[in-house]
Amino acid sequence: MILYLDCCVRETSRTRRLAAALLEKLGEDERRTRYLYKEKLSALDEERLLERERLLAAGEYDAPAFRYAREWAEADTIVIAAPFWDLSFPSVLKTYLENIYVTGIVSRYGKDGRPEGLCRAVRLYYVTTSGGPLDERYGYGYIKTLAEDYFGIPEVRLIKAEMLDVDGFDAETIMKEAIDRIRV
Ligand SMILES: Cc1cc2nc3c(=O)[nH]c(=O)nc-3n(C[C@H](O)[C@H](O)[C@H](O)COP(=O)(O)O)c2cc1C
């Protein structure tokens, strides 16, 4: 199952356009799409945090509160489409990560106290576009570290189109070249 997480805000999102080319290339596998702005995702406030701790203490990993975490852990391939915002990505993706990072479902601690991934996915694609040059450290870099070192997803790939909002750069040409690179 391909889990596609759409974190794109704009109707005319170029990041979504790039992701669509990738999904087409990946083919007709069963796909679950989550438009994060349409999901009922909430930040972990005190009430939710206490409830989560209670569920984990009771071993209730099947609870509805953990449905996104189970879905993430069970996906074979994960595609995240998120525009480059303020050096990283829109906050809805961080809220999603807070919701799915459930110890015992996506990750656990080994005997030596180090995290071990429990996710099935063999590959995660991070699709992004940026107005200027893309700084990979806090958006893509963060997701890559989480995926590889904490969730056990061995391969993380970046698909990008950058410099789309800079005067003198032809955004449409840059997009077409990025899509061509996906299609080869
Ligand atoms: C709230 C916001 C923050 C942004 N921050 C950055 C940034 O830090 N660096 C950058 O190069 N572009 C930034 N941009 C420009 C977007 O990355 C760029 O327009 C991107 O292609 C938007 O993707 P979309 O077409 O999928 O919405 C920002 C745009 C918005 C709306």
The ligand as a MOL file (V3000), in Angstrom:
LIG
                    3D

  0  0  0     0  0            999 V3000
M  V30 BEGIN CTAB
M  V30 COUNTS 31 33 0 0 0
M  V30 BEGIN ATOM
M  V30 1 C 4.0450 30.5510 4.2740 0
M  V30 2 C 5.1150 30.3820 3.2250 0
M  V30 3 C 6.4380 30.2530 3.5840 0
M  V30 4 C 7.4380 30.1180 2.6210 0
M  V30 5 N 8.7490 30.0010 3.0230 0
M  V30 6 C 9.7100 29.8590 2.0840 0
M  V30 7 C 11.0950 29.7410 2.4660 0
M  V30 8 O 11.4410 29.7810 3.6350 0
M  V30 9 N 12.0140 29.6090 1.4840 0
M  V30 10 C 11.6680 29.5580 0.1490 0
M  V30 11 O 12.5500 29.3900 -0.6870 0
M  V30 12 N 10.3740 29.6630 -0.2280 0
M  V30 13 C 9.3920 29.8020 0.7000 0
M  V30 14 N 8.0780 29.9210 0.3070 0
M  V30 15 C 7.7450 29.7710 -1.1350 0
M  V30 16 C 7.2840 28.3440 -1.4410 0
M  V30 17 O 8.2080 27.3890 -0.9990 0
M  V30 18 C 7.0890 28.1290 -2.9370 0
M  V30 19 O 6.2540 29.1100 -3.5120 0
M  V30 20 C 6.5330 26.7280 -3.1870 0
M  V30 21 O 6.6760 26.3770 -4.5480 0
M  V30 22 C 5.0510 26.6550 -2.7900 0
M  V30 23 O 4.5660 25.3790 -3.0680 0
M  V30 24 P 3.0990 25.1280 -3.6230 0
M  V30 25 O 3.0220 25.6650 -5.0380 0
M  V30 26 O 2.9680 23.6480 -3.5780 0
M  V30 27 O 2.1380 25.8260 -2.7070 0
M  V30 28 C 7.0750 30.0810 1.2510 0
M  V30 29 C 5.7220 30.2060 0.8830 0
M  V30 30 C 4.7550 30.3640 1.8490 0
M  V30 31 C 3.3060 30.5180 1.4220 0
M  V30 END ATOM
M  V30 BEGIN BOND
M  V30 1 1 1 2
M  V30 2 1 2 3
M  V30 3 2 2 30
M  V30 4 2 3 4
M  V30 5 1 4 5
M  V30 6 1 4 28
M  V30 7 2 5 6
M  V30 8 1 6 7
M  V30 9 1 6 13
M  V30 10 2 7 8
M  V30 11 1 7 9
M  V30 12 1 9 10
M  V30 13 2 10 11
M  V30 14 1 10 12
M  V30 15 2 12 13
M  V30 16 1 13 14
M  V30 17 1 14 15
M  V30 18 1 14 28
M  V30 19 1 15 16
M  V30 20 1 16 17
M  V30 21 1 16 18
M  V30 22 1 18 19
M  V30 23 1 18 20
M  V30 24 1 20 21
M  V30 25 1 20 22
M  V30 26 1 22 23
M  V30 27 1 23 24
M  V30 28 2 24 25
M  V30 29 1 24 26
M  V30 30 1 24 27
M  V30 31 2 28 29
M  V30 32 1 29 30
M  V30 33 1 30 31
M  V30 END BOND
M  V30 END CTAB
M  END
